[in-house]
Amino acid sequence: MTATSLRTEFETDGFVVLEDVGAGEALDRLKRAAAHLEDMARDQTHSTDDFILEAAGPGGWVAWQRGDSGIPGLLRSVSNAHVHEPDLLRVAEDIQLADRHVRPVVGGSEVSIINVFLWAKPAKVGSEKPWHQDMAFAPPGFTDNHRNVVTVWCALDPATPENGCLEFVPGSHTLGVFPHVGSEERTGDQPRVEQAEEPHVPLDQVLPDSKPVPVPLRPGSAVMFDGMILHRSATNTATTPRRAISFVFAVGRDQG
Ligand SMILES: O=C(O)CCC(=O)C(=O)O
């Protein structure tokens, strides 16, 4: 696919698949990094601000917010993964993620990585990440200097509808930010939230006619998506994990 057709698809749908962008040696390194992060959580019983454990029942996010224990050593996600495992940034450099893939599609603006996540979604117990728009969680002042975020989400395992691949509502990035219901995420130095509910957009109420699209991926392929698009991942009902590394880019306001 040419850069122009990728860009047209991205502008129309709000997401585009990048086949094999992190394949080969890059995939080996991403998997090693994920294994290292999993190892770091091996003795953990409660979530910390960066290392969120999975939990049965209402899931890892709710358990974290309540201050409840999770499933020992079993990760749901890691935020700031590049701080804990710096090779992730070197992989992004080596495969020229910003220069070859993100900037040509988002229109030549300044782009820079602001966060990297491991999304672990373990077999059988991996909980849903409900419908949301990433820009709904932008920190105060973010839009003074940036117009959006764009994420490149790279599969480490086959991502399928059964194990919770990403799903998108095509075109929803053009509809503005929807109100998200649920509780605001607390950090560890704030009081526990007893009635925690992961912030989400009730899709069947706000867009009852929408037709979400699942995006299965093979390991090493990625989906790049707009920070305004509605997306989610379902619970993992399969016997295999669905791990992914996502690189979150801030998109500057400077150019079109
Ligand atoms: O991988 C997942 O389960 C959720 C990822 C996601 O929502 C995101 O990258 O914004």
Ligand as a Chemical Component Dictionary entry (heavy atoms), coordinates in Angstrom:
data_LIG
# 
_chem_comp.id                   LIG 
_chem_comp.type                 NON-POLYMER 
_chem_comp.pdbx_formal_charge   0 
_chem_comp.three_letter_code    LIG 
# 
loop_
_chem_comp_atom.comp_id 
_chem_comp_atom.atom_id 
_chem_comp_atom.alt_atom_id 
_chem_comp_atom.type_symbol 
_chem_comp_atom.charge 
_chem_comp_atom.model_Cartn_x 
_chem_comp_atom.model_Cartn_y 
_chem_comp_atom.model_Cartn_z 
_chem_comp_atom.pdbx_ordinal 
LIG O1 O1 O 0 -4.778 -3.907 24.133 1  
LIG C1 C1 C 0 -5.797 -3.646 24.747 2  
LIG O2 O2 O 0 -6.451 -4.520 25.283 3  
LIG C2 C2 C 0 -6.292 -2.230 24.857 4  
LIG C3 C3 C 0 -5.428 -1.265 24.114 5  
LIG C4 C4 C 0 -5.985 0.118  24.092 6  
LIG O3 O3 O 0 -7.113 0.365  24.414 7  
LIG C5 C5 C 0 -5.108 1.204  23.658 8  
LIG O4 O4 O 0 -3.957 0.947  23.264 9  
LIG O5 O5 O 0 -5.565 2.372  23.698 10 
# 
loop_
_chem_comp_bond.comp_id 
_chem_comp_bond.atom_id_1 
_chem_comp_bond.atom_id_2 
_chem_comp_bond.value_order 
_chem_comp_bond.pdbx_ordinal 
LIG O1 C1 DOUB 1 
LIG C1 O2 SING 2 
LIG C1 C2 SING 3 
LIG C2 C3 SING 4 
LIG C3 C4 SING 5 
LIG C4 O3 DOUB 6 
LIG C4 C5 SING 7 
LIG C5 O4 DOUB 8 
LIG C5 O5 SING 9 
# 
